Amino acid sequence: MPTINIEANISVDTLVKAAEQLSTPDLQRFRSQVLAISARRAASSVSQDEAQCLLQINQRLASGLQRQYEELIAQRDAETLTAEQHAMLLQLSQQAEAIDVQRLEALTRLSRLRGVTLADVLQQLEIDKPAKSAQAT
């Protein structure tokens, strides 16, 4: 995993500049971890039900599995995937999809708890609309 050298006391601007140096997968992992921190902090000022939703919303594949998933997708796209790798890609795809379903259910529950639309919750949590997913085939 790449590392970034930083000063002990850094400004938000410096932290953002450091984040710009991360690869896309590392940046996504960093974003997930920052969102999890935010959710934990918000959880102290929200109901138990909302806190549970926020924790589920921030669930992702473990970083090692996410890297493996991305590598297998790249191999599939390059048409170099073995049968065993294809089976693993399908398994990881199912895991990722299950997590996404749980996240969507939690987002929907949170919107009901807050009495707002799902779009409002996505905006409140600064969650982008999902990009086209790299589905396993």
N, C-alpha and C positions, 0 to 999 in steps of 0.2 A: 504494500500500500504506500503511495507517495506521501511524503511529509512536507510540511511547509515550516520554515523557520520564521518565528515571530518574536517580537519584543515582549517583555513582561507586561507592560502597560501599553495597550494599543487602542486606537480610536476605532469607531465603527467603520469609518472610511478605510482605514488600513486593513481591517478584517475583511471588508468587501473586496479590496484589491487582492488579498491573499486567496480568497475564495475564487476569484477569477482565474487563478492559476491551476485550479483543480480540473481533472478530466471530467467529462460529462457524468460517468457513473459515480465518481467520487463526489461531485457536486450534488447529485441527486441524493446520495447517502447523507451528505452533510445537511442538505435541506430537510430530509426526514428527521434527522436527529435534532435540528433546531426546532422543527415543528413539535416534536415530542417534548422538548423543554418547555415550549410555549404552552402546550396542552397541560403539562404538569402544573405549571404556574397558574394557568387559568382554572385548573381543577380545584384549587384551594378557594376559589371564589364562586364556584358553581355547584349545583346540586350533585349528589352522588350519581344520579342517572346521566346527567350531562358529562360528568367526569368519565364515566364508563364509555360513553359514546366517543368522547375525544380520544381516549386511549385506543379504541378499536379503529377509529379513523386514521390513526397514525401507524397502524400495523403495516408491515411490508415483509417481503421475503427477507430472510437473514442475508446479510451482505455477501457472504460466500456463495449462497445459493443464487443470489441475484447476478453475481459475476458469472457463475457457471451458466445460468440461463441465457445471458447476453452472448456468451461465447458460443453456446450451442445454436443460437439463432443466427449468428454470423456464419457458422459452419453450414447450417442449413441453407442460408442464402448463397453460399459459395458452392453448394451442392457437394460437400465433402463429408456429410454426416453418415456415420455408420448406423446400422440397425439398432445397436445398443444405445448409441447417443440419441437416436430418434426417440426411443422409448423413454430415455431420461428427459428429453425435451418435452414430451407429452406429459410426463409426470409433473415436471416443474410448472408447465403451463396450467395444469389443473390446480396446483397449489396456489399459483398467482391469481387465477380466476376466483378461487374460493375466498382468498383474502379480499379481493376486490368486491365480491358480493357482500362480505361482512362489512366492509367499509361503507358501501352504498346503503346497506340496511342501517348502519349506525348514523350516517348522514341524514337519512330519512327520519329516524327516531329523533335526532337532535333538532331537526326542523320542526317536528311536531311539538317537542318540549318547549322550544322557544316561540312557537306560534308564528313562524315565518316560512317562506317558501324554501325549497331546496336550493334554488339559485341564490337566495339571500344568505343561506348558511355557507355556500361555497364562497361567496364574496367576503363574508365575515372572517372566514378562516383562510382567506387568500389562497384558495385551491383553484388551480387552473382547470378548465375543461379538459377531460382526458384526450390525449392525442390518439391517433390511430394506433391500435395495439399491434404488436408483432406476434400474431397468433401462430401457434405451432400447427403444422399440417403434415 
